[in-house]
Amino acid sequence: MEPLLNADLHCHSVVSDGTLTPEALASRAKANGVQLWALTDHDEIGGQARAMAAAKAEGMKYLTGVEISITFAGKTVHIVGLGFDHTNEALVQGLRNTRGGRAERAKEMSDGLAKVGIHGAFEGALKYAGNHELISRTHFARFLVETGVCKDTSEVFRKYLTDNKPGFVPHRWASLENAVKWITQAGGVAVIAHPARYGFTANEEYALFTEFKNHGGRAVEVITGSHSSADALRYADTALEFELAASRGSDFHSPDESHTDLGTLPWLPGQLTPVWELLSNQIQ
């Protein structure tokens, strides 16, 4: 498949922290010219059968997807998996274990917010979580906007849900090794998601890419909704340096919140190997 393919290989549905159903996402992707699509819900593959069927109904090519939360150098990092067998038992169980800590973390976040006068946040956030196992900061942010505490979700994160703020609670996720292993053993390709977002030092980032590659990771998101054009150039160079394929995805969550819509990204730089070239046999 050619490099100039409108592939969107990173987005979220109501199964995790998006606001649209897999079917609505498929329709939106198709309307925006997407030719190859993947739904990558957080730590959850429960929407894959629906997404696959919806893509087929829309006449779009599809890759299975997931975005796994890991802890690396004390920070939460996301590893996207593409083109795996979504019935693989080790992957299913690994993701179930990763989701297990979210409810406890959410209650601690609610307690922190209550200390600064914001009450009922846990129950309020649950209203926005289609899947209660996957309650996240995004659901808390929507509740705080709804109740008028903040004008938008960006303000919520800035004031309440980042490091050293009242509602922030770190969570220990899967290890990098486990996330890559679950994906690759299920026949998929592991991808470092939106690397510019983590704020690592040069040494930490070098360690992340080195360990990722050593564990069998094979790609990095170069073009993604949160990357600037300078970020894209930087991670295009990183992909070449580490001999990784390049991925492209909007990280779309919601028509009201996401800056980048499905299918509206710049093309991958031409000197890179598109990740879908590694996955030609897994495309449905």
N, C-alpha and C positions, 0 to 999 in steps of 0.2 A: 504494500500500500504506500502511496506517495507521501512525501513529507508535508506537502500542502494539503493536508486533510483536516477538515474541521472536526477535530476530536476534542471532546470535553470529558476528561477522565477524573473529575473531582467535583462532587456536589452532594447535597444532603436533603433527605426527605423527612416527613413526620416520624419516620421510624427512629431517627435520632433527634437532631435539633433544627431541622428545616421546617418550613411551614406548609410545604406542598406535598401531596401524595406522590408516590413513584409514578403513577399514571399521568398526573398533571405535569410533573417534571419532564417526562418523555415527550408530551405534547409540546411543551415550551421549547425543549431542545430541538425538536424537529422543525418547529416554526422558525427558529433562529438559524436554521441551516446546518445543525450538527449532523455529521455523517457517522461518527463512531462515538458512543456514549458509555459512561460507567456511573452507576450510583455508588457512592463511597460513604455510607453512614458510619458514624463513630462507633467502633467496637461492636458492630452489630451487622449481621448479614440476613436478618429476617425479611428485608424488603427485596432481596435479590430475585426471587421467582416472579414477583409482580413487575419489577423493573424490566426483566428479560422479556416477559410476555408483552409489556407495553411497548418496548422498543421494536419488537417483531411486528406488532400491530401497526406501528408508525412507519415501518419500512426502514428502520435504522439498524446499523450494526451495533453489537453490544459486547462489552467485557464485564465480567463480574468485578465487584469492587468493594473495598472496605478501607476505613482510616483507623489505624490502631494507635492508641495513646501509649507512649513509653516514657520512662524517665531516663534522661541522660544528662550527666554533669549537673544534677540538681534541678533540671528544668523539664517541663513537659514538651516532648517532641512528637510529631505525628509521622507515622509510616503508612503510606498507602499501599494496598495490595491490589493487583490487577490480574485478571485472567485465571483465577484459581477455581478449584472444585468447591462450590459453596456447601456441599454436603460433607466435606472432610471432617471426621470426628475430632481430630486433634485441634484443628482450627476452631470449630464450633465450641469446644470445651475451653480452649484458651481465651476466647473472647468472652465467654460466660464468666470466667474467673475475673477478667479485667473489669467487666461491668459491675462486679459484686461490691466494690468499694464506693460506688457513686452515691448511694442513698445515705450512708453514714457521713460522707463528706458534705452532702447537701444540708444535712441537719446541723453540722458544725458551722456552715456558712450562714444559715438562718440565725443561729445563736449569735454569731458575730454582728450581724445586721441589727438584731434586737437590742444589742448593747448601745447602738447609736440611735435608737428610737424607731427603727423600722421593724414593725411586728408582722407576723403572719407570712413571712417570705417563703418558708418551705411549702406551705399549703398553696400559696399564690403561684409559686413556680410550678408546682405539680399540675396545675390547670393547663399549662402550656406544653407539658411533656406528654406526647402521645404514647410514649413508651416509658413508664415510670422507672424502669431499670436504668434508663439513660438520662436521668435528670442531670442538668449541667448548668454552668454559669450563664449560658445563653437564655435558659428558661427563667432564671432569676432576673436577668436584665430585662426581659419582656415584661415581667411583673412590675418592676420598678418604673418602667416607662408608663405602663397602664395606670398605675396609681399616682402618677404625676411627680414622683420623687426626682426623676431626671427627664430631660426632653427627648433623648434618644439612647439607643443601646451603647453607642460609643462613650457617652458621658457616664453611663453606669459603670462600664469597665474601668474607666479612668479614675472614678471617685471611690468605687467600692470593691471591685472584684479583681484587682491586680495586687502583686506583692506588697505587703505592709499596709494594705487597706482593710477596712473592717470586715468585709465579707469574703476575704481571700483565705482559702484553705488548700494547701498543697495536697496532692494525692500521689501515692506511689503506684505507678502503672506497671505494665509489663516491662521486661528488659528488651533492649535492642535485639539481642540474640534470639530471644523467644519470638518476637514479632516477625523477624525475617524468616525464622525457621518455620513458623506456622504457615506463612504465605508460600514459601518455596516448596515445602513438603506437600502442599495441596496443589502443586503444579503452576503456581502463579509467579509474578515478578514483584519484588519489593521496591518501593520508590520513596525517597525522602521527600516529604511534602514541604512546600513553601519555606525553603531553608533561610530566607532573609528575615523571617519573623522571630527567630529565636534569640537574637542578640548575643550570640556566642563570641568569645574572643577568637582570634585567628587560630590559636592553639587548640581550643575546644572544638572549633569547627573542623579542623584538620583531623582531630581524633574521631569525631563523629563519622566523617566520610571514610576514614581508614577502617574503623571497626565495622561499619555498615558493609563495606566491600568485602572485608575478611569473612563476614558471616554469610555472604552470598547475595547481598543487595546488588541490584543491577541498574537502577535508574534514579533520576532526580527530577523534581518539578522545576523546570526552567521558566516556563510561561504560566503564571497563575495570577488570580485576582488581586493578591496583595503585593505582587512584585512590581516595582517600577521598571522602566526600560533599562536603567543602570543595573538593577538587580538581575534582570534577565541576561544582560551581557556578562555580568560577573559569574553567574551560575552556569552559563554556557561554557565559559572557560573552565570552571570546576568540573563540569561533566567530561570535558576533553581530558583534563588532567588525570581524573580517576577512571577514565575509560568507561563512563556510565552512559546509558541511553538517556534521552530527555523526554519528559512528559509535559502535558499541557492540560490545565483544568481550571475552571473559573472559581471553584470553592463556593459555588452559589448555595445560599441558604433560604433566601426569601426575596420576593419582589420588592418589599418595603425596606429591607436592611442591606442587601448586598450591593456593593459598588459595581461589580462586574456581572453582567447577565450571562446565562448559558450561551455558549457558541460565539461570543463577541471578542475573543482574545486575539492578540497578534499571533502571527505564525511562528513556529519554531525556527530558530536560526538554521540555515541550510546545511551547515557543516556537521550538525549533530545527527545521531542515529535516533529516530523516533522510537519511543518505547513500544509502539504497536508493531514494529518490525520484529520484535522478540516474541510477539504474541499472536502471530498470524494464524496458528492452529487453534487458538482459544477463542477467536472472535466468533460470535454467534450471529 
